[in-house]
Amino acid sequence: MFASGWNQTVPTEEAGSMAALLLLPLLLLLPLLLLKLHLWPQLRWLPADLAFALRALRCKRALRARALAAAAADPESPEGGCSLAWRLAELARQRPAHTFLIHGSRRFSYSEAERESNRAARAFLRALGWDGGPGGSDSGAGSAGEGERAAPGAGDAAAGSGAGLAGGNGAARGGGAAALLAPGATVALLLPAGPEFLWLWFGLAKAGLRTAFVPTALRRGPLLHCLRSCGARALVLAPEFLESLEPDLPALRGMGLHLWAAGPGTHPAGISDLLAEVSAEVDGPVPGYLSSPQSITDTCLYIFTSGTTGLPKAARISHLKILQCQGFYQLCGVHQEDVIYLALPLYHMSGSLLGVVGCLGIGATVVLKSRFSAGQFWEDCQQHRVTVFQYIGELCRYLVNQPLSKAEHGHKVRLAVGSGLRPDTWERFVRRFGPLQVLETYGLTEGNVATINYTGQQGAVGRASWLYKHIFPFSLIRYDVTIGEPIRDPRGHCVATSPGEPGLLVAPVSQQSPFLGYAGGPELAQGKLLKDVFRPGDVFFNTGDLLVCDDQGFLRFHDRTGDTFRWKGENVATTEVAEVFEALDFLQEVNVYGVTVPGHEGRAGMAALVLRPPHSLDLMQLYTHVSENLPPYARPRFLRLQAAGAYLPLTPTRYGALLAGDLRI
């Protein structure tokens, strides 16, 4: 009986020991759970945070290795050039036959992309007075070598002054001929999205010249302003834009710009066909030293962003940022065998740096569209076996509002990456076209911070986990919308927000995350840098955007500060629009602001007008004036006529809305 009882007791004791071992971790964690219960909503996402942190660290390590390899490369080889030049040369060597670009019926491998951009580089180098021969290099006059380039940090007047400019339609063909461009000069591209845009951009980079991406809708005053602000010495324009640009040609010539057309046709006097010059060049590699920067923070590109006070500003893009953008799709979990669908304008960072440079970073294939067609989208995806779609929220809304089609079923799209997707459209998009993952992101062209919602949580633009902030540091600080300034404590330092409280997104400025500002005077960056944020002497970049972090650590976009709104995927500065209206003599007062429109992303423009007595409203003159001086996305959709001196009473409801930022004066 004793033996029988022992045999029955042993399993019972073993079971008890196992239960105790299983309960021990819970007992050890119980005090933490009791004391830090508020952390559980964030801790549940710890595996996803860890996985992304490891991916980000691997990405950073890979990019650092690439940069070091380029620095150690032979200066005469293409691998010794700028980040764009050596990455393209590397891909042409590693994956020569792999398709890089699909545009309509045209396909280009990485090897072909390398050769096409080499031709473009040689055409621009000849405009510098350089003649490197069929496949080698030459240190002839005008070479954009390291020793002759504009000093790093030099002003745009120096970089783009083009003191050695010469007139004429053809490029200099020898070292003794007058050069059309000076080393380090800026060449502006006014082109639609297409292969030629890429070859010319890559060619300019290889020639050591700066590129400026000009929004294709700009004409008249805004266009001339952009070209002046970046110090452009030449402009490459699409032949189909010549008719609408005809009134601007005298002013463009008066600025001393050398004008090229990107294609054949009957061009006005003084405008030559750049593509003909490119096609006449050989496709051999150009020496890397021609494009190798003296500092990785040197400016290599200008992208125009709507300023909060007036006309667009030319944001400086550095070689460092180009390198960082090569890691974008790796951070998103995209692989080199993926096919990326890109229908965004290349003059925006999202299209050029994230879309194209991000694709180069992983060596994948990009399907490039000159314009987006919701009716053609799923057929394109089926035809090209697209797996990744880069969006802005407006494109997703177009798609969910399309009639049902057979092509939307059985597609290969597994991932949508982008920004500006509203939660209601997000839910409809995934339910109708899934299963697929949506990665919503947040970032600014000139900014030093970006967020990625790698968990796919609907409505969020990113995570504020301590792991993410350790790798990509940022903070949310309290902000007073009534005075337009951060709230500071008695010591003069900013105050971090609590969960659920809207706060201004700021990021520390460092050597690894610099803020380069804008072309032109330092006053253009006024308000973009905050000092003494958390301790004396620190400097943070001010994004100008209010975000909310919830108790689970998810970031959600709340509102923009300043006088801007977003419409059709573009930022609109209300002051710029108002200045155009105020030029009309029959208007006395103008107030421009954004209003929400049901079923549409962002805000549409509303212009409140007060007529100048005894004038009447001339709608035809107003329409013509606005159409000539504002791009389509900046033109107000609504007009509101008001009597002079008409004011609304400040009721408690309006006062509360004013404090909350929902009502602006």
C-alpha positions, 0 to 999 in steps of 0.5 A: 500500500505504501509503494502504491501510495508512493507511485501515486505521489511522485507524479503529483509532486512532479506536477506541482514542481512543474506548476511552480516553475511555470508560475515563478516567472509570473510571480517575479513579474507580478510586482512589475505588472502591479507597479507598471501596469500602465506600460502593458499596452506598449509592452505587448508590441515589444516583439514587433519593436524588437524586430524592426529595431534589428532590421534598422540596425542591420540597414544602418550597418549595411549603408555604413559599409557601402559608404566606407567601401566607396571612400576606399575605392579607386577615385578613377573608378565609378565606385569612387563617386557619389552615393548615386554613382557608386550604387548604380555602378555596383548594381550594374556589376552585380545584377546587370540583366535584372530589370530596373525600370519599366515605363510603358512598353520600355524596359531598362536593366541595371546595366542599361541604366548605368550606360544611359546615365553615363551618356548623360554625364558625359554630355553635361561634362562637355558643357563643363568643358571636360573631354574625357575621351571614349572611356577614360578620363582627362584632367582638362580645363573645366573638370569638376574634380575635387580640387576645383569644386565649390567649397562645402558649405559655400553659398548658392551664389558661389555654387551656381554662379557660373562665372564661366558661362558661355552662350551658344546652343552646343556644349563645349567640345574641348578643353579650350572651348568656353564652358556653358556651366561652372563646376558645381553649378545647379541644373534644374529639371522641369520634366514629367516622370519618365526614364529621361528624368532619371538618366539626366538626374543620375548623369548630373550627379555623376558629373558633380553638378547639383540638380533642382527638381522643379514642380511641373505645374509652376509657371510665371512668378513661382517658376522664376522664383524657384530658379532664382532661389536655387541659383540654377544656371541651366534649365532642362524642360520637356518639349510638351511644356514649351507652349505654356512656358512661352511667356516665361522664355524672355525672363528665363533668358534674362536670368542667363539660363542655358535652356535645353529641351529634353527631346526633338521638335521645333524649338525656339531659338537658343533651345537645343535638344539635350537628348540628341547631345546625350545620344551622341556620347559614348556610354563608358563610365566616368571617373568617380572623383568627378562626383565624389563630395568633399563632405557627405553633408554637401548639397547635391540636390534641391527639392522645393517645399511649400514654405509657411510664409510665401513662395516655395523654398529650395530644401537642401538635400545632402549626399548623406540623405541620398545614402539614407534613402537607399535604406528606405525599402529595406526598412519596410521589408521590401526585397530585391525580387519585389516589383514596386509601382510608382506613380508619384511625381519625381519632383517630390521626395516621396517619388524620387528619393524614397521611390527611386533611390529606395529601389536602388538601395535594394536592387529591385524593379520599379514600374514608373508611371508618368501619371496615376490612373485608377482605372488602369492600376490593377491591370498594370499590377497584373501585367507587371506582377507588382508586389509593392505599391507606393501611395499617397492617401489620395491615390488609395481613395481613388482606387476604393471609389472605382467600380469593381473590376476583375483585375483587382482580384488575384493580384500579387500586391502584398504591401502598400507604403506611403503617407496621408492615408485616412483611417476610413479609406485605410479600412476600405482599401484593405477590406476590398483589396487585401490581404495586404499590409499597409505601412503608413509613414511620416516625414518631411523633405527637409526634415531629420526625422521620419516614422514608420508604422511597421505594425500596420495599426490603422490610423497610425503614422508610426511608433514612439517606442523607446527602441525606435526613439533610441535609433531615430530620436524625436520628442513630442512637446507641448505647444500653444496654438494661440501664440504659435510657440512651444510651452516652456517651464519656469527654467525655459525648457520645453515640456514633453506631452502626456499620452493622448495630448497633441504635441509638436514633433521635434528631433535633435539636430546632430552630425548623423541627423543634420538640418541643412536648411534652404538655398538662400539666406538663413532667414528662410530657416527661421523657426525651424530650429528650437534651442534649449529644448530639454537642456541648455545648448541643445538644438532640435528641428521643428517639424511644424506638425502636431502629433498624438501618442496614445497609451500604446505608443502609436503616433497619429497625425493631428494637425499642422501649425502655421498657415499651410494646408495639404490638398491633392498630396501637395502642401499649400502656403496660404500666404502665397495664395493670398499674395496672388489674390491681393495683386487684383485691384478690386480686392481689399482684403483676402484671407485664405484657409483650408476647409475639409471636404467630405470624402476627400483627403486633406483640405481644399482652399477657401478664399474669403474676399472683401471687395474694394469700393466701388469695384465689383467682382470680376470673376473672369479676371480673377480666374485668369490671374489665379490660373497664370500665377498658381499651380492647380493644387494651390488654387482655392476651390471655394470663394466667400464674399464678405462685407468689410468689417464683418466679424463673428462674435467670440462665443464660448464655443468658438473660443474653445475651438480656437484654443484647441486649434480647430479654429484659426484666425 
